[in-house]
Amino acid sequence: MADPDIAAQLADIQARLPAAPVVQPPERDISRGPIGGGITLKPDQVKAWASDMAKQGLNPERVAAAAKVSGYTMVADDKSVELKDFDRSYGAASPDQYDINWRDRAPAGTSTEQLRAADTNVKQWLSAAGFEKSLGSATVETILDLDKRMVGVHPERIKDYMATQNQALLRASGGSQEKVAEKQALARTILEFGSGPFADQLRRNVDLYLSDASIVLALSMHAERILARQDIAGNRK
């Protein structure tokens, strides 16, 4: 039977999607003097910097004090080892880390400027939705391939395709219609996430995407990772 808590998990999954990564300011050479505005460094960054200064004969405590005066503050890193390992494997990538191959995938007549804008929008959506770079890039390419394949196809042929894919999804779910429904519900939550041109496209074609076995399996896997991360974060000591 379906997990009785799945409905509650799905209702809460969008609220738990990780926000787009905050881009940290570049490291600065504090020998150039105090920096206004306060720059945040993680403990390992401060430790490495302090170690370098100590090798030059400076007292580490004085180095730390100088860092504080210069506007640097240390951020407590309270992630568990398990959560760090999880994020290392499945954490959200920054937009520039996704690599989407648009060759033969962009609609006919798409200009360079339009393609650049589309690429930027898609990558921002992937990052905001918390995709790790490999799964995110591959999922988008699968969606783009399906979109192109369906251009000009008769509605009856599309229905036939959807029926065939539903059977493939059923086989991938061990013949369980309940598992198919769960995977599609998880995938729908991701498809309905966010705003912008790409998010709008996902909503317009949601029924088609939810019938495609490859897309549903990829999106439901991502949703399950989000829930798993939440469980790990909630259980940390």
N, C-alpha and C positions, 0 to 999 in steps of 0.2 A: 504494500500500500504506500501511497505517497506520504511523505513526512508531514505530519499535522502542523509543523511549524513553518512549512515552506511559504505559506501565504504571508505570514508575518515577516519572514526574511525578505521576501520579494518587495513588500511594501516599504521596507526600510533600506533596501539596497541602494537606491539612488542617493539617499541622504548620506550614505557611507562611502560613496565613490570618492577616491582621493582627489583633492584639488590639484590643479596644474602645478607642477613643481615651481618653487620660488627660486629664481635665478640669483645666486649669491654674487655680490660685487667682486670684482677681481682683487687678488691680493695686492697690497700696496707696500711699498718700501717705507717703513716708518722712520727711516733715517731722514726722510724729507720733511719731517715735522708732524705735528698733530693733524689728524684728519677729522673734520667736522661731521656731524650727523650720526656718528657711531657706526662702526662696522662690526658685524657679528662673525666670529670665527668659531668653528667647532673645536672641541677640546684637543683632537689630534693635530689640528692645524696650529693651534697656539703652542702645543707641546713641541712640535717640530721646529717652529720658529724660535722658541725659547732655548731649545737644545742647540741650535745653530749659534745663537748669541752666547750661550754658556761656553761653547767651544772656543769662542774668541776671548774668553776670560771674564765675561760679565756674569755677575751673580744672578741666578735664575729668578730669585724673588724680586730683584730690582728690575729684571726684564719684564716680569709679569706686571709690576706696578707701572712701568713705562707704557705697557700696552693698554692698561686701563686708562691712563691719562690721555693717551692718543685716541681714545674713542673705541677701543676694542673691548668686547665683552665675550665671555665664554658662555656657550649654550650647553646646558646639562644634557647629556645623551643617556636617556633612561630606557632605550630600547633593549629588550632581551636579546640574547644571542640568537635564539630561534627566530625572532622577528627580523633581526639583521640579515640572517641567512635567507629568509623568505624574500625580503626586499631585494637582496642581491640577485636572486634568481628571477623574481617575478615583478619587481617594482616598476612603477611607471617611468617611462623614458621622457626626456625633454623633447619638445617638438623636433628639434634638429637631429635627433638620433634615429628617427624613423627613416627608412629607405624605401620609398614607393616607386616602382618601375611603371611609368606612365606610357611607355612605348606600346602602341597599338591598343591602348586602353582609353585614351581621351576621345571624346566625341569628335566626329569629323567637323572641321572648321574652327576648332578651338585655337585661339591665338596664344602666343607665348605668354602674354600678360595674364590671360584668363587661366592658363595652365598653372602659372606660378601662384596665382591667387587661390586656385583650387587646392594645390599642394599644401600651401600654408594653412588653409582652413581645415583640411583633413588631418594634418599632423597636430594642430592645436586641439581638435576634438579627441584624437587618440590619447594625447597626453592628459587632457582633462578627465577622460574616462578611465585613466589609470592603466592603460595597456603597456605591457613590456614590449620592447621594440620589435622582436621577431614575430610574435603573435599578432601584434597590431598591424604591422606592414602586410603580412600575409593575408589577414582577414580583409583588409581594404582592397587588396588586389583581387581577391576572390569575388568581392562585391562588384568591383568595376568590370570584371570579366563577365559576370552574370548580366549586368546592365547592358553591356554591348551585345551579348548573345541574344537578348530579348528585343533589340531594336527591330521594329518592322515585323515581328512575329505575330501571327494571327492569334487572337485571344484563346481559341480552342486549343491551339498548340501549346500555349502557355499553361493552360489547365492540365494538359497531358504531362507536361514537364513537372509541374507541381505534384501531381499524383505519383509519378515515378520517384521523385525525390522524397516524398513522404514515406514511401515503402523502404527506401534506402535508410532513412532516419529510423524507421521502426526496427530494421535489422540491426542497426548500430546500437539500438537501445535494448537489445536482447529480446525483441518481440513484445515489449511491454508498452502499451499505449499510455500508461500512467507516467512512465519515464519519459516518453516523447513529450507529453504535456508539460512535465516539469522543465525539461530542457528548453522547450519553446517559450515557457513563461520567463525563464531566466534570460533567454536571448532577447525577448521583447523588451525587458527592462533596459538592456543596454541600447537597443535600437531606438528607444524613446528618450534617451538621455541627451541633454544639452540643447544648444541652439546654434543657429548659423546655417549656411547653405547645405553643408553635408548632412547635418542633423535633420534638416527639412527633407532632404532626399530620402534618408532612411525611413522617416515616418510615411512618406508617400508610397514607398514600395514595401512596407513592412510585411504584408501578406506573402509577397513573393519571396522575400528573404527568409521568412519563417518556414517556408516549404523546402528550402535548399538545405540538404543535409550537412554539407561542409560548413556553411555559414552558421547554422544553428549549433553545431558541435563546437565551433570556435568561440562563438559568443557565450554559450553556456559555460564553457571551460573558464572563460575570463570571469564571468559572474561568480562561479564557484571559488575562484581564487580570491576574489574580493571578500567573500564570506569567510573563507579560511583565514585570511589575514586578520579580519576582525576578531575571529575567535582567538587567534594567537595573541593579538594585542590585548584582548580582554583577560587572558589567562596569565599574562606576564606577572612576574613577582616584583 
